[in-house]
Amino acid sequence: MKITNTNISSLLNKKKPATQEEQVAKQAQKWVAQTFYGTLLKQLRNSPFKSELFSGGRGAEAFGPMVDANIIDHLGKGTGKHLVHAVTKAIMNNAAKKAEPAAPKGGAHVSTIA
């Protein structure tokens, strides 16, 4: 087998496709992290007790939200697994209920032969 750049890149980039549940869990993890840690960091940045000595100046004002986003992602990966699991389970159960065909209303279905 001749080794080329395309062969190497295709081997390196082969990933197992994520299942729907894995995708939902990843999104739920982001929601949980943003809800809890995002709110906390926003309050810390707007705190009346922050010191100008440690403020970081204009750079911190300009890039603070980007740093917060990275911190939120990092913290979200390490904590809140139970809540993420509960949110994922609720979303998947809701999706399964919507996917089921509805039973006909008014009793048994009667077909007519013409």
WOUR-V798871 format. One record per residue. N is the residue number from 1. PHI is phi in whole degrees, 0 to 359 (* if undefined). NEAR is the number of other ideal C-beta (glycine too) atoms within 10 Angstrom. D_FIRST is the distance of its C-alpha to the first C-alpha in Angstrom with 1 decimal. Layout:
n/phi/near/d_first
N/PHI/NEAR/D_FIRST
N/PHI/NEAR/D_FIRST
This chain:
n/phi/near/d_first
1/*/4/0.0
2/276/4/3.8
3/268/8/6.3
4/234/9/9.4
5/298/7/12.8
6/290/8/12.8
7/296/11/9.8
8/295/10/11.8
9/294/10/15.1
10/291/10/14.3
11/290/9/13.5
12/288/8/16.6
13/268/7/18.8
14/289/7/18.3
15/233/6/21.8
16/290/6/23.7
17/298/6/26.3
18/289/11/29.7
19/285/9/32.3
20/297/10/35.6
21/295/13/37.4
22/295/12/35.1
23/294/12/35.7
24/295/19/39.4
25/296/20/39.6
26/296/13/37.9
27/292/14/40.5
28/297/22/43.3
29/299/21/42.4
30/295/16/42.8
31/297/14/46.1
32/297/19/47.5
33/297/22/46.5
34/295/14/47.9
35/296/14/51.1
36/270/16/52.0
37/285/19/50.5
38/298/19/50.7
39/296/11/54.4
40/297/14/55.0
41/293/18/53.4
42/296/13/55.2
43/295/9/58.5
44/295/11/57.8
45/292/15/57.2
46/261/8/60.4
47/294/9/62.4
48/285/4/65.9
49/263/5/65.6
50/290/12/62.7
51/262/7/63.6
52/292/7/63.2
53/297/5/62.5
54/248/7/59.1
55/288/13/58.5
56/94/13/55.7
57/70/8/57.5
58/292/8/56.2
59/297/9/52.6
60/293/12/52.9
61/294/11/54.6
62/286/10/51.9
63/253/11/48.8
64/304/15/50.4
65/298/12/49.2
66/291/9/45.5
67/295/13/45.9
68/301/17/47.6
69/299/14/44.7
70/293/9/42.3
71/296/15/44.8
72/299/20/45.3
73/299/14/41.6
74/294/11/41.3
75/294/16/44.5
76/294/21/43.6
77/285/14/40.4
78/261/8/42.5
79/225/14/45.6
80/75/19/47.0
81/298/12/44.6
82/293/9/47.5
83/292/15/48.6
84/299/22/45.1
85/296/13/44.6
86/295/13/48.0
87/294/18/47.3
88/299/19/44.0
89/298/14/45.7
90/296/12/48.5
91/293/16/46.2
92/294/15/44.1
93/295/10/47.3
94/295/10/48.8
95/293/12/45.8
96/294/9/45.9
97/295/8/49.6
98/288/8/49.1
99/281/7/46.3
100/290/7/48.6
101/291/5/50.7
102/285/6/54.3
103/288/7/56.8
104/295/9/59.4
105/277/5/62.6
106/90/6/65.9
107/98/7/65.1
108/288/5/63.3
109/275/7/61.7
110/247/7/63.6
111/264/4/62.0
112/251/4/64.3
113/253/3/64.0
114/264/2/65.2
